[in-house]
Amino acid sequence: MLSSFSFKREKAVRSDLWRVLHTGLRAPKERPGERVIHCPLIAIQPLPSHSQQLLNCQMELEKATHVVFTSQTAVEEFFSKWGCLVREKIFLAIGQATASAIHRLGYQVSAIADESTSEGVVELLRGIDLNRAHLLWPHSAQSREVIDIYLQNSGISFASCVLYDVVPKIPKSLPEITSFDEVAFTSPSTVKAFRNLYHHFTPGVVYQPIGRVTRAYLLQAMMHASSSGYA
């Protein structure tokens, strides 16, 4: 039953510290009373530098007035490739973490979405005059099509540019889930990778999604596991 699983923290039962298995790309800061084990289950696979997609993206960058960033990884990949070509662009960010990644590179962010989702970015774009703009959206191959669809339907000039792929990463030593109080997921890709490695969700462990899109994907994965008899 899905009710066997919990998103709520209770008292740590495995040690004096609440033990968290973090499956995302970046290790979070530990909070008081917490012990975080960082075990990324995904990895970034950049497109080959000679790919036609990247060559097209560079051409679009020259025309772009605005660049929309929807992840920290997109910021890192974009500036590592074309930081020297960026001149007088208006940068928009999906959330504070992405904006901070831009700030750390010495650039200003003109606007940040109130909600760190594709839908939040759409709401941000609705409030900006883009009649004479040309947007560039660098992103992952796994990105949802919400932003693409909105820009197409709105008649806004834009270019969608895939910079990298997100692929599963198999740890050298697979952690034993029962030794943790919580497993943290940062994206649907981390949920999918976890399911492929462990095949089930162990009762008594808190499965903590970050963001509503990840939560919806996790709930779907849990229900599928339960109905398949792998819970």
C-alpha positions as CSV (number, residue, x, y, z in Angstrom):
1,M,0.0,0.0,0.0
2,L,1.2,3.5,-0.8
3,S,0.3,4.6,2.8
4,S,3.2,2.4,4.0
5,F,5.5,5.2,2.7
6,S,6.1,8.5,4.3
7,F,7.2,12.0,3.4
8,K,7.2,13.1,7.0
9,R,10.3,13.1,9.3
10,E,9.9,11.3,12.6
11,K,12.6,10.6,15.2
12,A,15.7,8.9,13.8
13,V,15.6,5.2,14.6
14,R,18.9,4.0,13.2
15,S,21.3,6.3,15.2
16,D,21.4,9.5,17.2
17,L,21.6,11.4,13.9
18,W,19.0,11.5,11.1
19,R,20.8,9.7,8.3
20,V,20.0,11.0,4.8
21,L,21.0,9.4,1.5
22,H,21.1,12.3,-1.0
23,T,20.8,11.2,-4.6
24,G,21.3,14.5,-6.5
25,L,24.3,16.0,-8.2
26,R,25.2,18.4,-5.4
27,A,25.7,17.6,-1.8
28,P,23.5,19.8,0.5
29,K,24.6,21.3,3.7
30,E,23.9,19.2,6.7
31,R,21.4,20.5,9.2
32,P,21.7,20.1,13.0
33,G,21.1,16.5,14.0
34,E,21.6,15.3,10.4
35,R,24.2,13.1,8.7
36,V,24.1,13.3,4.9
37,I,25.6,10.7,2.7
38,H,26.0,12.0,-0.8
39,C,25.5,9.3,-3.4
40,P,24.6,10.8,-6.8
41,L,22.6,8.4,-8.9
42,I,22.8,10.7,-12.0
43,A,25.6,12.3,-14.0
44,I,25.9,15.0,-16.6
45,Q,26.9,14.1,-20.1
46,P,27.6,17.2,-22.2
47,L,26.9,17.1,-25.9
48,P,30.1,16.8,-28.0
49,S,31.7,20.2,-28.7
50,H,31.4,19.6,-32.5
51,S,27.7,18.7,-32.4
52,Q,25.5,20.7,-34.8
53,Q,23.1,21.4,-31.9
54,L,25.8,23.4,-30.1
55,L,27.0,25.1,-33.2
56,N,23.4,26.2,-33.8
57,C,23.1,27.4,-30.2
58,Q,26.2,29.5,-30.5
59,M,24.7,31.2,-33.6
60,E,21.4,31.8,-31.7
61,L,23.4,33.3,-28.7
62,E,24.7,36.1,-31.0
63,K,21.1,37.1,-31.7
64,A,19.7,36.6,-28.2
65,T,18.5,39.4,-26.0
66,H,17.5,37.2,-23.1
67,V,18.9,33.9,-21.8
68,V,16.6,31.8,-19.6
69,F,18.3,29.4,-17.2
70,T,16.3,26.6,-15.6
71,S,19.1,24.8,-13.6
72,Q,22.5,25.3,-12.1
73,T,23.9,22.8,-14.5
74,A,22.7,24.7,-17.5
75,V,24.4,27.8,-16.1
76,E,27.7,25.9,-15.6
77,E,27.6,24.2,-19.1
78,F,26.6,27.5,-20.8
79,F,29.2,29.7,-19.4
80,S,32.0,27.1,-19.7
81,K,31.3,27.1,-23.4
82,W,30.4,30.6,-24.2
83,G,31.2,32.8,-21.2
84,C,33.6,34.9,-23.4
85,L,30.8,35.5,-25.9
86,V,28.2,36.9,-23.5
87,R,27.7,40.6,-24.0
88,E,24.8,42.7,-22.7
89,K,22.4,39.8,-22.3
90,I,19.4,39.8,-20.0
91,F,19.5,36.7,-17.7
92,L,16.4,35.1,-16.2
93,A,16.5,32.3,-13.6
94,I,14.1,29.6,-12.5
95,G,15.0,30.1,-8.8
96,Q,17.4,31.4,-6.2
97,A,19.9,28.5,-6.5
98,T,20.2,29.1,-10.3
99,A,20.4,32.8,-9.8
100,S,23.2,32.4,-7.3
101,A,25.1,30.2,-9.8
102,I,24.9,33.1,-12.3
103,H,26.0,35.7,-9.6
104,R,29.0,33.6,-8.7
105,L,30.2,34.0,-12.3
106,G,30.0,37.8,-12.0
107,Y,26.8,38.3,-13.9
108,Q,23.5,40.0,-12.8
109,V,20.1,38.3,-13.0
110,S,17.2,40.6,-14.1
111,A,14.4,38.5,-12.8
112,I,13.7,35.2,-10.9
113,A,10.6,33.1,-11.1
114,D,8.5,33.0,-7.9
115,E,8.1,29.2,-8.3
116,S,11.1,27.1,-9.2
117,T,9.3,25.1,-11.9
118,S,8.8,25.4,-15.7
119,E,5.3,26.8,-14.9
120,G,6.9,29.4,-12.7
121,V,9.2,30.5,-15.5
122,V,6.2,30.8,-17.8
123,E,4.5,33.1,-15.3
124,L,7.7,35.1,-15.1
125,L,7.8,35.4,-18.9
126,R,4.2,36.5,-19.0
127,G,5.1,39.6,-17.1
128,I,7.9,40.7,-19.4
129,D,7.6,42.6,-22.6
130,L,9.2,40.3,-25.1
131,N,7.7,41.7,-28.4
132,R,11.2,42.6,-29.7
133,A,13.1,40.0,-27.8
134,H,14.9,36.8,-28.9
135,L,15.1,34.3,-26.1
136,L,17.7,31.5,-25.8
137,W,16.8,28.6,-23.5
138,P,19.8,26.3,-22.8
139,H,18.7,23.1,-21.0
140,S,18.9,19.4,-20.5
141,A,17.6,16.8,-23.0
142,Q,15.2,15.7,-20.2
143,S,13.6,19.1,-19.7
144,R,9.8,19.3,-19.8
145,E,8.3,21.0,-22.8
146,V,6.2,23.5,-20.8
147,I,8.4,26.5,-21.7
148,D,8.8,25.4,-25.3
149,I,5.0,25.1,-25.7
150,Y,4.4,28.5,-24.1
151,L,6.9,30.3,-26.3
152,Q,5.6,28.7,-29.4
153,N,2.0,29.5,-28.6
154,S,2.8,33.1,-27.7
155,G,4.6,33.8,-30.9
156,I,7.8,34.9,-29.0
157,S,11.1,34.6,-31.0
158,F,13.2,32.0,-29.2
159,A,15.7,29.1,-29.6
160,S,15.6,26.0,-27.5
161,C,19.1,24.6,-27.0
162,V,20.0,21.2,-25.5
163,L,23.4,21.4,-23.9
164,Y,23.6,18.1,-22.1
165,D,22.0,14.8,-21.2
166,V,21.3,13.4,-17.7
167,V,22.3,9.8,-17.4
168,P,22.2,7.2,-14.6
169,K,25.2,6.8,-12.5
170,I,25.8,3.4,-10.8
171,P,27.7,3.7,-7.5
172,K,30.8,1.5,-7.0
173,S,29.1,0.4,-3.7
174,L,25.4,0.5,-3.5
175,P,24.2,1.8,-0.1
176,E,21.9,-0.3,2.0
177,I,18.7,1.6,2.2
178,T,17.7,0.2,5.6
179,S,20.7,2.0,7.2
180,F,19.1,5.4,6.3
181,D,16.2,7.3,7.7
182,E,15.6,9.3,4.6
183,V,16.3,9.2,0.8
184,A,16.3,12.6,-0.9
185,F,15.4,13.1,-4.5
186,T,16.2,16.3,-6.4
187,S,14.6,15.4,-9.8
188,P,12.5,12.8,-11.6
189,S,15.8,11.5,-13.0
190,T,17.0,10.6,-9.5
191,V,13.8,8.8,-8.8
192,K,14.0,6.8,-12.0
193,A,17.7,5.9,-11.3
194,F,16.8,4.8,-7.8
195,R,14.0,2.6,-9.0
196,N,16.2,1.0,-11.6
197,L,18.9,0.2,-9.0
198,Y,16.7,-0.8,-6.0
199,H,13.5,-2.0,-7.8
200,H,11.4,-1.2,-4.7
201,F,10.8,1.4,-1.9
202,T,11.6,0.0,1.5
203,P,8.8,0.7,4.1
204,G,9.9,2.7,7.1
205,V,12.2,5.0,5.1
206,V,11.2,8.6,4.4
207,Y,11.3,9.3,0.6
208,Q,11.8,13.1,0.4
209,P,11.2,14.8,-3.0
210,I,12.5,18.3,-3.7
211,G,9.9,20.3,-5.7
212,R,6.4,19.4,-6.7
213,V,7.4,17.9,-10.1
214,T,9.7,15.5,-8.4
215,R,7.1,14.7,-5.8
216,A,4.5,13.9,-8.5
217,Y,7.0,11.6,-10.3
218,L,7.9,9.9,-7.0
219,L,4.3,9.2,-6.0
220,Q,3.7,7.7,-9.5
221,A,6.8,5.5,-9.1
222,M,5.6,4.4,-5.7
223,M,2.2,3.5,-6.9
224,H,3.6,1.6,-9.8
225,A,6.0,-0.3,-7.4
226,S,3.1,-1.1,-5.1
227,S,0.8,-2.3,-7.8
228,S,3.6,-4.4,-9.3
229,G,4.3,-6.1,-5.9
230,Y,7.8,-4.6,-5.5
231,A,7.0,-2.2,-2.6
